[in-house]
Structure formats: C-alpha cells, structure tokens
Amino acid sequence: MGKKTIKAGLLGMGTVGSGVLKILEINGEQVNRRAGASIEIKKILVRDLQRERPVKVDRQLLTTDPKEILDDPEIDVIVEMIGGVEDSRKFIEEALQHKKFVITANKDLMATAGVELLLLAQEQGRNIYYEASVGGGIPLIRPLKHSLGANKIIRLMGIINGTTNYILTKMSLENMAFETALAEAQARGFAEQDPASDLEGKDAAYKLCILAGLAFSSRVRFEDIYVQGINNISKRDVFYARELGFAIKLLAIGEETDKGLALRVHPTLIPLNHPLAAVYYENNALFVVGNAVGEVMFYGLGAGSMPTGSSVVADLIDVARNINHQVENGIMEIDFQTKNIVSMGELLSAFYLRLQAIDEPGVFASLATTFGAENVSLDMILQKRSVEGTAEIVLVTHAVEEKYFNLALGKIQKFPAIKKINSVLRVIER
Amino acid sequence: MGKKTIKAGLLGMGTVGSGVLKILEINGEQVNRRAGASIEIKKILVRDLQRERPVKVDRQLLTTDPKEILDDPEIDVIVEMIGGVEDSRKFIEEALQHKKFVITANKDLMATAGVELLLLAQEQGRNIYYEASVGGGIPLIRPLKHSLGANKIIRLMGIINGTTNYILTKMSLENMAFETALAEAQARGFAEQDPASDLEGKDAAYKLCILAGLAFSSRVRFEDIYVQGINNISKRDVFYARELGFAIKLLAIGEETDKGLALRVHPTLIPLNHPLAAVYYENNALFVVGNAVGEVMFYGLGAGSMPTGSSVVADLIDVARNINHQVENGIMEIDFQTKNIVSMGELLSAFYLRLQAIDEPGVFASLATTFGAENVSLDMILQKRSVEGTAEIVLVTHAVEEKYFNLALGKIQKFPAIKKINSVLRVIER
C-alpha cells in the first residue's frame, strides 16, 4: 500500500517557490522520512524559462504551460504560489476537478474565495492546505484547526503585517519619525515600493478574513471588517502611549460576542506587559483566547522565502501522509455559517485622545463635563505645560460603547477652545 | 462509513480529567462536529467512588477496576491522567495490546518511557497522543511534529515551568524576595507544597526530555540534561540583570551542534527585548529556531485543568478522525536515534558574575588579567561605590567555552581580596 513517490507541480517560482526548493534541497531527507514517501517536484510553472533563478533547478522541470501540470495524471498535488485571484483560482479549481490535492500560499485568494474552494475540494474528496497563506512560517492554520479544536474561540488579536510592525517598532524603540521608518523598511525589503495596502491595514484585513473565518466557523468577507491604517500615527503618540504604559500596534482583532462577530484592523494601544507588545520589528504574532485553553500566542516571521516555504513543505508532508493513508476528506473547517457582524458603534472600547487646546480657565472642565454627559469616564490624563498659549492634552477613557464616545467627541470638536484633535486611537487593556 | 460514536475510557479524574469532562460539557457539540463522530465517555477509573467531584458526572460511569476499561472491546481510546510511571505504564501497554489508541497527559512517563511506548504503539498499529504531557494547553507537540516538520531544529529554549517563572516574575516586576514570591505562588496554587522538583529545575528537565527527543529525533534521558535550579537567585541579581538589559528566566535549552546535543536547564540572563523575556507569571513559552522557519514561539498557560484539558480533547478529536479514516499508523516520531551528548565544559556561553571584593588598588586589574589569561573577555562591568571597604562587582563576559571560564573562576576564588562569589549565571544574547 501507499505510494513511494508523491509528485508535486509547482505553480510559480518566485520568493516562496525558491524557499520551497531550497528547503527540499537542504532538508529533503528528513522531509521524505516524515512524509513516509519521496516528494518529487515534477514540473514548475514559470513565466520566463530563461530567467536566472536564486536556486538551481533542472531546466527540464520548467514549463510555461499550466496544462503540463494540471493535466498530468501523475501529479498528485499542486502548490499554487503565483498570487492574484484569477489565474490562481482557475488553476486550483482545475486541479481539484482532476482530483489533485492543493497547497496554496495565496492570501488574497483564500480570503476572497476560500470557502467556495474548500467546498469544491470537499465535493472532490480532496483538500486545500493553506498554512502559508497567512503568517508566513508561523503555525496558525493547523493550531486553529487542530490543537485548539476543543475550544470556542472568544477572541483573536494579531500583529499580522510585518511592514507596519517594523515601522511602529522603529518609531517606538528608536524614536524614529514615521517617514524615516517607512523609508528604512523599504530599503531593507520589509515594505513594498507601494506600501499602501500594508499601511492602510488592508493586508492585515485579508489575513483576518482567513483567520476569523476559521476561528469562528463563519464566512468572513473583507467588507465585514472595519479597517484603519497607521498613516496618521505620529512619534508623539508613540511617546505618550509609552509614558502611559502602552505600546501602539496595528492589531487585527476578531471577537465573537452575543450580538455576533466584531472584526477590525486598527492601530491599538496595548499594555506594555501584554505579550503582543514584545513583538518587535518585522515579526508577527497571533494571540488567541479560547474558552478552555485561555490565552495562547504564536510568534514568528510572517513572511519571507524560507519561513513561508517552511509552511508549504509542512503542508506537502501532510498531503503525502494523507494520500498514503487514503484520507480522502480531511477538511475540518467546512461548516462555515454566516454570522451576524457587529457594527463598530456597538463595540466597547477605551480610547486614547490627543488634542490641542487654548490654555484658558474652564477648558478642561468643559471637556470633562461633555464626556461625563455621554457616560464616558476618564482613566488617565496627561497635560504638559502649555507652549505659546496652547496646551497639549492626552486622555485615556475607560471602555465605552463607541457611539457614545463619538457623540462626545463630536461636541468637543466644536468647542472654540479646542484648536485641533490630533489623534483618536483605541485602547485594549488585555 | 466510519464509526458514529468513539468510546473513550478515562483513567483518572483529578485536575486534568475534570477539565476534559467540563470541556466536553460546554463545547461538546463543536468537538463532535470536528471529530466527525460523537465522543462518548464510557467509563472513568477513579480511586474513590464516593468522593465529591468538581464536575457533575453520572456515577454509573465510575469504576475502581481498570479492567472494566482496558478489557472492554467497545472502548476505542483510553485517556491516561493518573500520573506516576508504574500503573500508568502498565495500563497504557495493556491498552495498546488491546489495540486501543492512547492519550496521555503524563510528563514523567513520556519523559522516561516514551520511546518504548511509541515503539509498542507502532507495533500494534496504534498511536499515542501526548500533547497534554508538556506545556498544558500550549500546542507544542503537534507543531513540532507537523507544522515545523520541514525544519531541522537548531535550538529550543523553553520557559516550561510555571512555578519558577511566577517566582522570577514577582522578583523582577514587583521587587519581591525569593521566599515571599515562593510563598505567594504556593498560596495561589501555582507551586506545590513541596516545590523542590520545580525549583531545582527537574520538572523542566523532564519536559525537555520530551521536547528535545521530538525536535532532535533522539532518545533523550533525564541524565543527559545538566540541571540547575533557581534556589540561589537573589533579588540583587534580578535587579542588576535588569540594569544591564536582561531578564533572568529558568530556561530549558536544547541545541543540536556539530558535536551532538547540548541539553540543559538553568537560570539564564536573556535580553529584555527577547520574546521570552516578556513571558510573565505562570505563563510558559517555547522558543524554537528552525533552519527554514527561523525563530518561532508558542506561548500560553502550561498547566491547569482547562488548558491541559484543551490539549487532551484536541487529541481526542484527532483520535476520532484517525479511527474513522482508518489511519492505523500515524506515528511520525519513531526514528529515534541516540545522538551524542555535549558536555557543559565544551559549550559556548557568556557569563554573569557577581562578587564581593575588598576595595583596594589592583583588585580589578588582577581580575581582568586572570580572565584574560584564559581568553575570557569582558563585555560589561558594573561597580557601585564600596560599602565599608567592600565593593560589589558585577561582570558579564563574552561567550567562551565554559571550561575556560571555570578555570579563570577557580583562580579568582583563591584571591585574598575576593571575599565572596555571590552568583554565577549563564547569559544568552539571542
């Protein structure tokens, strides 16, 4: 019984593909031992046959024709690493229809069409492995599916975008300005030349679609997620936050409440002694609260050739084992419901607020009165000596439904003595 | 196809057993859905039928006779939670011989007889699941076996004893004395009334046997591990360490070097910005360096009824799925070699040294000369103003083979001007 060789077709040979080949080269013997079979790369789809490759590869394996992989009955599994959501989807559907297993590193595709593809896989008695689609090398998908399978997940909080975490870390630990930190991230290859998707929180939101969908057994669409980026975070906010005992992190947060799912990506003040506060530079982490396990966290590099390749090859090992154990339907996450989405206004949150006010008697009293009228109570207040008649005031509120905070803020903005609201950020105490 | 009901027999109904029953009570529907079968507890072995239980359970299920579980052909899987290494081993062997699957939360047993039991399981075409034997609710075994399966593990560093981490955290964050912190840990139930095994590092060493055995595919015996506890850590050391930019943690460390495996448990200075430094109180974490994934860390509660129960029930789900997919031999970690063990003297380590010296000219020069003669170079030096003619000196060396450091230390101890060597601790820079 069992196949001695599992044949894989790779779609794409960029960053991730090169990592996969490199890992098979250096750890191949161990990989095969764990897989219980020899894993052989039979074909690799590339765009350009002539291009120089960072890893050496037999030119005979390369092809520009996807059919050579998708139509080859000898190929047991395809590894999709071309990105995008059109060709990749078509290729995966075709592979499943040909009864091939599928591994993908494609975040955008799994975020937008993951449920449909998993349903198709189930229909075909196959499975899609997507550990590499989120969190690079950090084990996230498998732990959520298996290790934490006995838990109802109450909350997920993730630092799942390396670019923004690198920038925020530089601002915090090295007192760098946003623009300088961004330029350095770009120079070191942690940020794209067009970093908009990262900075605006969109990349994190796509990843949250995948993670929250799995954790809460619900179809989560990008549109269900409130998204706010880090573009407006200033060095001053990072400084004040630290003075008050907080780090500022771009968090992707998913919670299951009585009213439904609350899903959001935004810069967040978290206590300095929270494990997520110690996730520095380009590292990622996912903090999970389960109703049995309590708090757990998974930490590591969320991107890169070798870390992401590590997840792909782990999936290859699982596929090989499943093929040889004739597990035809290994899909666990197929009971996707569509749960209600809670609006931000209904969410409880504490707030950090920084503003400039004219330094005159009664200003602070009217601020406090206005907050009090909406039942927003203040937790911390910081006011330094005023400069040229302007005082900078920093407030942290206790947790309150957002709509009430917003009502108070709307009134405060109209006060003649308030010159500018510089920053409004959410605060999480644990 | 497949069994609609998977029948489990529990051996033991203490802390972990109660957690398992509680989780099946509150999350049972989800557990069954993920398992693809209904998980039914058919019998529970207890010592005392009459005792009051923290969870409600049908008295009909309880038995004091292990045969009622081990000899029942209807029972598919036993969950061993009685601890110890004699009865538990006998029961597990018998269960495997009766072709039952085995789940165990037994650290001591898996540390001392794990390899033999896994080999027996393989012979019988069954498997032993032991996620709960180490790290409580934190997924460690599964990630090491599966998610990181494509990696050669270079190094493991774990905070895997909650008691000692609680004490060290209290000493560090709250400036508490060792004895006070220990008393508080005992009062809060984080430390046993006889805390020796925890404080001396033995508990962590048993866990390291399991983790290192799996990570390095080698039989690791308790005797292979150098073990040093935290009994001699003083508040002063914690304070100086922090001043120099370090936290003191009891680390269990396993490394694979060219010469073999280096395995040790000892208090260690680690940089304050290392992710392990932010693991506070009773939390545990395992930091893993793989040759593909780089650095990853797994964090959470390493003990307790519900967290440990969470791991047991995850194993139950896997067992149910494997039974229904007729995976007879799911054992991956069976290629245990017996690798060479590197002695501590050959290991590279940096050192922290605190000593009392008579405040007279030439003392420091002779210290420095002695270290220099053994090629031990100094990285940091701290000397406060002397009190009553005695100066307290704190040194941190660069990394050096331990034997050379020890040679130098031996000479220094004999200097007339050295009144006392207070502390010698190892330092890890990353």
Contacts between the chains, C-beta under 8 A, distances in Angstrom:
chain1	res1	chain2	res2	distance
A	19	B	292	7.3
A	22	B	292	8.0
A	23	B	150	5.4
A	23	B	292	4.8
A	26	B	152	7.8
A	26	B	291	6.8
A	26	B	292	7.9
A	27	B	150	6.0
A	27	B	151	6.8
A	27	B	152	5.7
A	27	B	291	6.9
A	27	B	292	6.8
A	30	B	149	8.0
A	30	B	150	7.9
A	30	B	152	6.6
A	31	B	149	7.3
A	31	B	150	5.7
A	33	B	335	6.2
A	34	B	149	4.8
A	34	B	332	5.6
A	131	B	147	7.0
A	137	B	290	7.9
A	137	B	292	7.2
A	137	B	293	3.7
A	137	B	294	6.5
A	137	B	296	6.5
A	138	B	293	7.9
A	138	B	296	5.7
A	139	B	139	7.5
A	139	B	143	4.7
A	139	B	146	7.9
A	139	B	147	3.3
A	139	B	148	7.0
A	139	B	296	7.2
A	142	B	142	7.0
A	142	B	143	7.3
A	142	B	146	6.1
A	142	B	147	5.1
A	143	B	139	4.7
A	143	B	142	7.3
A	143	B	143	6.7
A	143	B	147	7.4
A	146	B	139	7.9
A	146	B	142	6.1
A	146	B	314	6.2
A	146	B	317	7.3
A	146	B	318	6.6
A	147	B	131	6.9
A	147	B	139	3.3
A	147	B	142	5.1
A	147	B	143	7.4
A	147	B	311	7.4
A	147	B	314	5.3
A	148	B	139	7.1
A	148	B	310	7.1
A	148	B	314	6.9
A	149	B	30	8.0
A	149	B	31	7.3
A	149	B	34	4.8
A	149	B	313	7.7
A	149	B	314	5.2
A	149	B	317	4.9
A	150	B	23	5.4
A	150	B	27	6.0
A	150	B	30	7.9
A	150	B	31	5.7
A	150	B	309	7.6
A	150	B	310	5.2
A	150	B	312	8.0
A	150	B	313	3.4
A	150	B	314	5.1
A	150	B	316	7.6
A	150	B	317	6.6
A	151	B	27	6.8
A	151	B	310	5.8
A	152	B	26	7.8
A	152	B	27	5.7
A	152	B	30	6.6
A	173	B	273	7.7
A	273	B	173	7.7
A	273	B	278	7.3
A	273	B	280	6.3
A	275	B	275	7.9
A	275	B	278	5.6
A	275	B	279	7.2
A	275	B	283	7.9
A	275	B	299	5.8
A	277	B	278	7.1
A	278	B	273	7.3
A	278	B	275	5.6
A	278	B	277	7.1
A	278	B	278	3.4
A	279	B	275	7.2
A	280	B	273	6.3
A	283	B	275	7.8
A	283	B	295	8.0
A	290	B	137	7.9
A	290	B	310	6.6
A	291	B	26	6.9
A	291	B	27	6.9
A	292	B	19	7.3
A	292	B	22	7.9
A	292	B	23	4.8
A	292	B	26	7.9
A	292	B	27	6.8
A	292	B	137	7.2
A	292	B	306	4.7
A	292	B	307	7.0
A	292	B	309	6.1
A	292	B	310	4.0
A	292	B	313	7.3
A	293	B	137	3.8
A	293	B	138	7.9
A	293	B	300	6.5
A	293	B	301	7.1
A	293	B	306	7.1
A	293	B	307	5.0
A	293	B	310	4.0
A	293	B	311	7.9
A	294	B	137	6.5
A	294	B	300	6.7
A	294	B	301	5.0
A	294	B	304	7.5
A	294	B	306	6.9
A	294	B	307	5.6
A	295	B	283	8.0
A	295	B	299	8.0
A	295	B	300	6.1
A	295	B	301	7.1
A	296	B	137	6.5
A	296	B	138	5.7
A	296	B	139	7.2
A	296	B	298	7.4
A	296	B	299	6.2
A	296	B	300	3.5
A	296	B	301	7.7
A	297	B	285	8.0
A	297	B	297	7.5
A	297	B	298	7.5
A	297	B	299	3.9
A	297	B	300	6.7
A	298	B	296	7.3
A	298	B	297	7.5
A	298	B	298	6.1
A	298	B	299	7.6
A	299	B	275	5.8
A	299	B	295	8.0
A	299	B	296	6.2
A	299	B	297	3.9
A	299	B	298	7.6
A	299	B	299	6.8
A	300	B	293	6.4
A	300	B	294	6.8
A	300	B	295	6.1
A	300	B	296	3.5
A	300	B	297	6.7
A	301	B	293	7.1
A	301	B	294	5.0
A	301	B	295	7.1
A	301	B	296	7.7
A	304	B	294	7.6
A	306	B	292	4.7
A	306	B	293	7.1
A	306	B	294	6.9
A	307	B	292	7.0
A	307	B	293	5.0
A	307	B	294	5.6
A	309	B	150	7.6
A	309	B	292	6.1
A	310	B	148	7.1
A	310	B	150	5.1
A	310	B	151	5.8
A	310	B	290	6.6
A	310	B	292	4.0
A	310	B	293	4.0
A	311	B	147	7.4
A	311	B	293	7.9
A	312	B	150	8.0
A	313	B	149	7.7
A	313	B	150	3.4
A	313	B	292	7.3
A	314	B	146	6.2
A	314	B	147	5.3
A	314	B	148	6.9
A	314	B	149	5.2
A	314	B	150	5.1
A	316	B	150	7.6
A	317	B	146	7.4
A	317	B	149	4.9
A	317	B	150	6.6
A	318	B	146	6.6
A	321	B	330	7.9
A	321	B	332	7.9
A	325	B	325	6.5
A	325	B	326	7.7
A	325	B	327	4.5
A	325	B	330	7.5
A	326	B	325	7.6
A	326	B	326	7.6
A	327	B	325	4.5
A	327	B	327	6.7
A	330	B	321	7.9
A	330	B	325	7.6
A	332	B	34	5.5
A	332	B	321	7.9
A	335	B	33	6.1
